[in-house]
Amino acid sequence: MGEAKRRGNMKTEQINLKIPLSSLNKRKCKCGGESFVPAIHLYEVSAIVSPNGKAGVIFGETGFRCLDCGEPADMKPKEDAPVQGPAAPEKSNLIILGDKGGTKQ
């Protein structure tokens, strides 16, 4: 009872980001398709293992499939390209003032 009560008191924090979809890149399939549909597997349950004693069908989500070719969607996040900044100078003649005696960098 204590564990269930503790879990009931847990607060979840939701973050709402206002990102316009027009600013994001669309994920595309290898075939070029841009539309995906949810896919499920259907499983037959025999009456012997069914909780109500009757045969039935249950389902489990398996992800998304391309609407054009049927291939499973690649759900792995794409890594962001590294940001290229200006090249740092190899040596600098900068003298930092306020340091004892001045330090060259």
C-alpha positions in Angstrom: 0.0 0.0 0.0 2.8 2.4 0.8 4.5 2.0 -2.6 1.2 2.6 -4.4 0.5 5.6 -2.3 3.9 7.0 -2.9 3.6 6.5 -6.7 0.2 8.2 -6.6 1.8 11.3 -5.0 4.6 11.5 -7.6 4.3 14.7 -9.7 5.1 14.6 -13.4 6.4 17.7 -15.1 5.3 18.4 -18.7 7.3 20.6 -20.9 5.3 22.5 -23.7 7.4 23.7 -26.5 6.0 26.0 -29.1 7.9 24.8 -32.2 6.1 25.4 -35.6 6.1 22.3 -37.7 7.0 24.4 -40.7 10.5 25.0 -39.2 11.2 21.2 -38.9 12.5 18.8 -41.5 10.1 16.1 -42.6 11.2 12.6 -42.1 11.3 10.7 -45.4 11.3 7.0 -46.3 14.0 5.6 -48.6 11.4 5.5 -51.4 10.8 9.3 -50.9 7.4 8.9 -49.2 6.5 11.4 -46.5 3.4 9.8 -45.0 3.5 7.0 -42.4 0.7 4.9 -40.7 0.8 3.1 -37.4 1.4 -0.6 -37.6 0.3 -3.3 -35.2 0.7 -7.1 -34.8 -2.4 -9.2 -34.1 -2.0 -12.1 -31.7 -4.4 -15.0 -31.3 -5.0 -16.0 -27.6 -6.3 -19.4 -26.9 -9.1 -20.0 -24.4 -6.7 -21.9 -22.2 -4.5 -18.9 -21.5 -7.2 -16.2 -21.8 -8.2 -14.5 -18.5 -11.9 -14.9 -19.3 -11.7 -18.4 -20.7 -12.6 -17.4 -24.2 -10.4 -17.3 -27.3 -9.6 -13.8 -28.6 -7.3 -11.5 -30.4 -4.9 -9.0 -28.8 -2.7 -6.5 -30.5 0.7 -4.9 -30.0 2.0 -1.7 -31.6 5.1 -2.3 -33.8 5.8 1.3 -35.0 5.1 3.1 -38.3 5.2 2.0 -41.9 5.6 4.1 -45.1 2.2 4.6 -46.7 3.8 4.4 -50.2 6.0 1.3 -50.0 5.2 -0.4 -46.6 8.7 -0.3 -45.3 9.1 0.2 -41.5 9.9 3.8 -40.6 13.4 4.5 -39.3 12.7 5.9 -35.8 16.3 6.4 -34.8 17.0 10.1 -34.1 19.3 11.7 -36.7 22.4 13.3 -35.2 22.7 17.1 -35.6 25.5 18.2 -37.9 28.3 19.7 -35.8 28.3 23.5 -35.8 31.4 24.9 -37.6 32.7 28.0 -35.9 35.6 30.2 -37.0 39.0 28.6 -36.7 40.9 29.6 -33.7 44.3 31.3 -34.3 47.3 29.0 -33.6 49.1 31.6 -31.5 48.0 34.8 -30.1 49.9 37.9 -29.1 47.2 38.8 -26.6 48.4 40.1 -23.3 45.9 39.7 -20.4 46.1 42.8 -18.2 45.5 42.5 -14.5 47.5 39.3 -14.2 50.8 39.5 -12.3 53.3 40.6 -14.8 51.0 40.0 -17.8 50.6 36.7 -19.4 51.1 36.0 -23.1 48.7 33.6 -24.8 
